[in-house]
Amino acid sequence: MDDNHGAAHPDGRKHRFRTRLSHAGRPGTKAYGFVNTPVHRGSTVLFPTVGERLGAAAHRFEQVMTYGTQGGPTHWALENMIAEIEGGTRCVVVSTGLAAVTTPLLAYLGAGDHCLMPDSVYGPARSFAEGMMARCGIETTFYDPTVDEAGMAALLRPNTKVVYTESPGSHTFEVQDIPAIARAAHARGAKVLMDNTWGFHFFQPFTHGVDVSIQALTKYACGHSDVLLGSVTVNSEEDWQAVRGASSALGQYASADDCWLAARGLRTLGIRLQAQMEAAVEVAHWLRHRPEVAQVLHPALPGAPGHAIWKRDFTGACSLFGIELKPEYSAEASHAMIDALSLFGIGASWGGYESLAIPTTGFITRTAGTGKFAGPVIRIHVGLEDPADLIADLDIGFAALHAYRGRNLDE
């Protein structure tokens, strides 16, 4: 994971990922003062002269303070870090992960336009498309996330302005062929948006044809399950003007305190991602050999759905994956299994230090005929606990799964 694709140092050296996380967004090791960037809170910005105020206002999408909603040094430090991590040029931080989804959608779409979204898309993104976007006169088609280049080309219309992607899907983990989708979209003039929260650093969106990368910073960036935040990163001036303009028009703003916490969380992201990736793969391998499990939905496992594309395009894997139980177990039995776990919390979100388990079956919406499984599916997030303890906890969960099924058979 500690790659060699870092930004160049002034003396020509290229720093690796963990080094960049430790030093990005800071004034430098030779600067006098505290290590971390201070928290800059404020609404009103004062100027010495009217001329200077007018000059700053002319550059309102740059890193120039004009009013609190345009951000300040704390915001800019975080934005610079995220842009560097994703290989982009500019980033805007917004209030939530969902705001990071909706802001660029509204930046590129208007009445009469058409949007393509994968059937595996994050539930609130689907709700936004079916609700507010539809009320604004924007039509959305949900497509099979495993579509190839020819299939995507066939879905595009003259009025398709956005092809939205999410890879892997955050519940059923379909890995999308982003370069192929991007080629088809760009050939017809459509923008490619990607929810890259699962990939984070492991998938470099702009080298694979993505125009706009979306992150729920709530998850791995913050890492402690106590901050709501999102980011939108671009790699061209045209896209920056579109995205930053939409963010400003919508009044999107992130708390300086939350930005400071996210920047602090990023300092340890490298070691957290590495530890959680290794633990998740260990747990996933153990689950694969359980007799109750039909398949493990973890792209990093050889033979798992999407593994070939993952191996081609990703440099690592995050700690979120799914398991499909065999058909003889009911959804209710899977609930009993989850209830029996003591180290896995039952809750939404992921990317924090704590492990989670929630049922997928019965809680996702699909309209394009995808995401069908013979047995119940459970989504698992592996935190920073010792994997041996998590495996022992899951063993207790499987005992509860058998007990529930046994009671039903007796009845």
C-alpha positions in Angstrom: 0.0 0.0 0.0 2.9 2.3 0.7 3.2 3.3 -3.0 6.0 5.1 -5.0 3.6 7.5 -6.7 4.0 10.4 -4.3 4.3 14.1 -5.1 7.8 15.2 -5.9 9.9 16.9 -3.1 11.7 20.1 -4.0 14.9 18.2 -4.3 13.4 15.7 -6.7 12.6 12.9 -4.3 9.2 11.3 -4.4 7.6 10.6 -1.1 5.5 7.6 -0.3 1.9 7.6 0.9 2.4 7.6 4.6 5.1 10.3 4.4 2.8 12.5 2.4 0.0 12.0 4.9 2.3 13.1 7.7 3.5 16.2 6.0 0.6 17.4 3.6 -1.4 20.4 4.7 1.2 21.7 7.1 3.5 24.7 6.8 6.6 22.5 7.1 9.1 21.1 9.6 11.1 24.4 9.7 8.1 26.6 10.4 7.9 28.1 13.9 4.7 27.0 15.8 2.6 24.0 16.6 2.7 20.9 14.4 -1.0 20.9 13.5 -2.8 23.6 11.5 -4.9 25.8 13.9 -8.7 25.8 13.8 -9.7 29.0 12.0 -13.4 29.7 12.7 -15.3 32.7 11.4 -18.0 34.3 9.4 -17.0 37.9 8.7 -13.7 38.7 7.0 -12.3 42.2 7.4 -10.3 44.0 4.7 -8.0 47.1 5.0 -9.6 48.8 2.0 -12.6 48.5 -0.3 -10.2 47.8 -3.2 -8.7 44.8 -1.5 -12.2 43.5 -0.7 -13.2 43.8 -4.3 -10.0 42.1 -5.4 -10.6 39.2 -3.1 -14.3 38.9 -4.3 -13.1 38.5 -7.8 -11.3 35.3 -6.8 -14.0 33.8 -4.7 -13.3 30.2 -5.8 -9.7 30.5 -5.0 -8.1 30.0 -1.6 -8.8 33.6 -0.6 -10.9 34.5 2.4 -14.0 36.6 1.6 -16.6 35.1 3.9 -16.9 32.2 6.2 -18.7 29.9 3.8 -15.8 30.2 1.3 -13.6 28.5 3.8 -10.3 29.4 5.5 -6.9 27.9 6.3 -8.3 24.9 8.2 -10.5 24.0 5.3 -7.8 24.5 2.7 -5.3 22.3 4.5 -7.8 19.4 4.4 -8.8 20.1 0.8 -5.2 20.1 -0.3 -4.6 16.8 1.5 -7.6 15.1 -0.1 -6.7 16.4 -3.6 -3.2 15.0 -3.2 -4.4 11.6 -1.9 -6.7 11.2 -4.9 -4.3 12.6 -7.5 -6.5 15.6 -8.3 -5.8 19.3 -8.5 -8.6 20.9 -6.5 -11.0 19.8 -3.8 -14.0 21.3 -2.0 -15.0 19.9 1.4 -18.8 19.8 2.1 -20.9 19.0 5.1 -21.6 15.3 4.7 -20.9 12.3 2.4 -24.4 12.7 0.9 -23.7 16.4 0.2 -20.6 15.2 -1.7 -22.9 13.1 -3.9 -25.6 15.7 -4.4 -23.5 18.8 -5.1 -21.7 17.5 -8.2 -24.9 16.0 -9.5 -26.6 19.4 -9.3 -23.5 21.0 -10.8 -23.8 19.1 -14.1 -27.5 18.2 -14.4 -30.6 20.4 -15.1 -34.1 20.1 -16.4 -34.3 17.8 -19.4 -31.0 16.0 -18.7 -30.5 12.3 -18.3 -28.3 10.6 -15.7 -27.1 7.0 -15.5 -26.6 5.4 -12.0 -25.5 1.9 -11.1 -28.2 -0.2 -9.6 -25.9 -0.9 -6.7 -25.6 2.8 -5.8 -25.7 4.1 -2.2 -29.3 4.2 -1.0 -29.5 8.0 -0.3 -28.0 8.7 -3.7 -30.8 6.7 -5.3 -33.4 8.5 -3.2 -32.0 11.8 -4.3 -32.2 10.8 -7.9 -35.7 9.4 -7.6 -36.9 12.4 -5.5 -35.4 15.8 -5.9 -33.7 15.2 -9.2 -36.9 13.9 -10.7 -38.8 16.9 -9.4 -36.2 19.1 -11.1 -37.0 17.4 -14.4 -33.9 15.2 -14.5 -34.4 11.6 -15.6 -32.3 8.8 -14.1 -31.8 5.3 -15.4 -30.3 2.7 -13.1 -28.0 0.3 -14.9 -26.3 -3.0 -14.2 -23.0 -2.1 -12.4 -21.1 -4.8 -14.3 -21.9 -3.3 -17.7 -19.1 -3.3 -20.2 -18.1 -0.5 -22.6 -20.5 -1.6 -25.4 -23.3 -1.9 -22.9 -22.7 1.5 -21.5 -22.5 3.0 -25.0 -25.9 1.5 -25.7 -27.4 3.2 -22.5 -26.2 6.7 -23.4 -28.6 9.1 -24.8 -28.1 12.5 -26.5 -29.1 14.2 -23.3 -27.1 12.0 -20.9 -24.9 14.5 -19.1 -23.7 12.3 -16.2 -22.6 8.7 -15.8 -22.4 8.1 -12.0 -20.3 5.2 -10.7 -19.7 3.6 -7.3 -17.0 0.9 -7.2 -17.3 -1.4 -5.4 -21.0 -1.0 -4.5 -21.1 -0.4 -0.8 -23.6 -3.3 0.0 -23.1 -6.0 -2.7 -19.6 -5.0 -3.8 -19.9 -5.1 -7.6 -16.6 -3.8 -9.0 -17.1 -1.6 -12.0 -14.9 -1.4 -15.1 -14.4 2.4 -14.7 -11.9 2.9 -17.6 -14.4 1.2 -20.0 -17.3 3.2 -18.7 -15.4 6.4 -18.9 -14.4 5.8 -22.5 -18.0 5.2 -23.5 -19.2 8.3 -21.5 -16.5 10.7 -22.8 -17.1 9.6 -26.4 -20.6 11.1 -26.0 -19.6 14.1 -23.9 -20.9 12.9 -20.5 -19.1 13.5 -17.3 -18.1 10.6 -15.1 -18.7 10.9 -11.4 -17.4 8.3 -8.9 -18.1 7.6 -5.3 -14.6 6.5 -4.4 -15.1 6.1 -0.6 -14.2 2.4 -0.7 -11.2 2.8 -2.9 -10.0 6.0 -1.2 -6.3 5.9 -1.8 -6.3 2.4 -3.3 -8.0 3.6 -6.5 -6.6 6.7 -8.3 -9.7 8.0 -10.1 -8.2 10.5 -12.5 -5.8 8.0 -14.0 -8.8 5.8 -14.8 -11.0 8.4 -16.6 -13.0 9.8 -13.7 -13.9 13.5 -13.9 -15.2 14.0 -10.3 -14.3 11.9 -7.3 -16.6 11.8 -4.3 -15.6 10.8 -0.8 -17.5 10.4 2.4 -14.8 11.7 4.7 -17.0 10.6 7.6 -15.5 7.1 7.1 -11.8 6.4 6.7 -10.5 10.0 6.6 -11.9 10.8 10.1 -11.6 7.2 11.3 -13.2 7.6 14.7 -16.9 7.6 13.9 -17.6 11.1 15.3 -17.5 13.5 12.3 -19.8 14.0 9.3 -18.0 15.3 6.3 -17.6 14.9 2.5 -15.3 16.0 -0.3 -15.5 16.5 -4.0 -12.2 16.4 -6.0 -11.6 17.3 -9.6 -8.6 17.4 -12.0 -9.4 20.3 -14.4 -10.3 24.0 -14.1 -13.5 23.4 -16.0 -14.7 20.9 -13.4 -13.5 23.0 -10.6 -15.6 26.0 -11.7 -18.7 23.7 -12.0 -18.3 21.9 -8.7 -17.2 24.9 -6.6 -19.9 27.1 -8.2 -22.6 24.5 -7.2 -21.2 24.2 -3.7 -21.2 27.9 -3.2 -24.7 28.3 -4.7 -26.1 25.6 -2.4 -24.5 27.2 0.7 -22.5 24.1 1.3 -20.2 24.6 4.3 -18.2 22.3 6.6 -17.3 23.2 10.2 -13.7 24.2 10.7 -13.6 22.0 13.8 -14.7 19.0 11.7 -12.1 19.8 9.1 -9.5 19.9 11.7 -10.6 16.6 13.1 -10.5 15.0 9.6 -7.0 16.4 8.9 -5.9 14.9 12.2 -7.5 11.6 11.3 -5.7 11.5 7.9 -2.3 11.6 9.7 -2.9 8.0 10.8 -4.9 6.8 7.8 -2.0 4.9 6.2 -1.4 2.6 9.2 -5.2 2.2 9.8 -5.9 1.3 6.2 -3.1 -1.2 6.2 -4.1 -2.8 9.5 -7.8 -2.9 8.7 -7.1 -4.3 5.2 -5.0 -7.1 6.5 -7.5 -8.0 9.3 -10.4 -7.9 6.9 -8.7 -10.2 4.4 -7.9 -12.6 7.3 -11.5 -12.6 8.5 -12.8 -13.0 4.9 -10.6 -16.0 4.3 -11.8 -17.6 7.5 -15.4 -16.9 6.5 -14.9 -18.4 3.0 -14.2 -21.8 4.6 -17.3 -21.8 6.9 -19.8 -24.4 5.8 -22.7 -21.9 6.3 -21.2 -19.4 3.8 -22.1 -19.6 0.1 -19.7 -16.9 -0.9 -17.7 -14.0 0.4 -18.2 -10.7 -1.4 -14.7 -9.3 -1.1 -13.1 -8.1 -4.3 -9.5 -8.8 -3.0 -10.2 -12.5 -2.6 -9.1 -14.6 -5.7 -12.2 -16.0 -7.3 -14.6 -13.5 -5.7 -16.9 -11.5 -8.0 -15.0 -8.5 -9.5 -11.5 -9.8 -8.4 -10.0 -9.5 -11.9 -10.9 -5.8 -12.3 -9.9 -5.1 -8.7 -6.5 -6.6 -9.2 -6.0 -4.6 -12.4 -7.2 -1.2 -11.1 -6.7 -1.1 -7.3 -3.6 -1.2 -5.2 -5.3 -2.4 -2.0 -8.6 -3.0 -0.4 -10.7 -1.5 2.4 -12.2 -3.4 5.3 -15.8 -3.5 4.2 -17.2 -6.6 2.5 -20.2 -8.9 2.5 -21.0 -12.6 3.0 -23.9 -14.6 1.4 -25.2 -17.4 3.6 -26.4 -20.6 2.1 -30.1 -20.6 1.1 -31.2 -22.9 3.9 -30.7 -20.0 6.3 -33.4 -17.4 6.5 -33.0 -13.6 6.7 -34.4 -13.9 10.3 -31.7 -16.4 11.1 -29.0 -14.0 9.8 -30.5 -11.4 12.2 -30.1 -13.8 15.1 -26.5 -14.3 14.1 -25.8 -10.6 14.1 -27.7 -10.1 17.4 -25.4 -12.7 19.0 -22.2 -10.8 18.1 -20.6 -8.7 20.9 -17.6 -7.1 19.2 -19.6 -6.1 16.0 -21.9 -3.2 16.4 -25.1 -3.0 14.5 -25.0 0.4 12.8 -24.6 2.2 9.5 -21.4 3.9 8.2 -18.0 2.2 8.3 -14.3 3.1 8.1 -14.0 3.8 11.8 -11.9 1.9 14.4 -14.9 -0.3 15.4 -16.3 -3.4 13.7 -19.9 -3.5 12.4 -22.3 -6.0 11.0 -25.7 -5.3 9.4 -28.1 -7.3 7.3 -28.3 -6.4 3.6 -31.1 -8.7 2.5 -34.4 -6.8 2.7 -32.7 -3.4 3.1 -31.6 -2.5 -0.4 -33.6 -1.3 -3.4 -32.9 -2.6 -6.9 -34.8 -1.8 -10.1 -32.5 -3.1 -12.8 -32.6 -6.8 -11.8 -29.2 -6.9 -10.1 -28.1 -7.8 -6.6 -30.0 -11.1 -6.5 -28.7 -13.7 -4.0 -30.1 -17.1 -3.1 -29.3 -16.7 0.5 -29.3 -13.8 3.0 -26.5 -11.3 2.8 -24.7 -9.6 5.7 -22.4 -6.6 5.4 -19.3 -6.7 7.6 -16.9 -3.9 8.5 -13.6 -4.9 10.2 -12.2 -2.3 12.6 -9.0 -2.3 14.6 -9.8 -5.1 16.9 -7.6 -8.2 16.9 -8.8 -10.4 14.0 -8.6 -13.5 16.2 -11.1 -12.0 18.6 -13.4 -11.0 15.7 -13.2 -14.6 14.4 -14.1 -16.0 17.8 -17.0 -13.6 18.0 -18.3 -14.6 14.5 -18.0 -18.3 15.6 -20.5 -17.5 18.4 -22.7 -15.8 15.8 -22.7 -18.9 13.6 -23.8 -21.0 16.6 -26.7 -18.6 17.0 -27.5 -19.0 13.3 -27.7 -22.8 13.7 -29.8 -22.5 16.9 -32.3 -20.3 15.2 -32.6 -22.6 12.2 -32.9 -25.6 14.5 -35.8 -24.1 16.5 -37.6 -23.4 13.2 -37.1 -26.9 12.0 -38.4 -28.3 15.3 -41.5 -26.2 14.9 
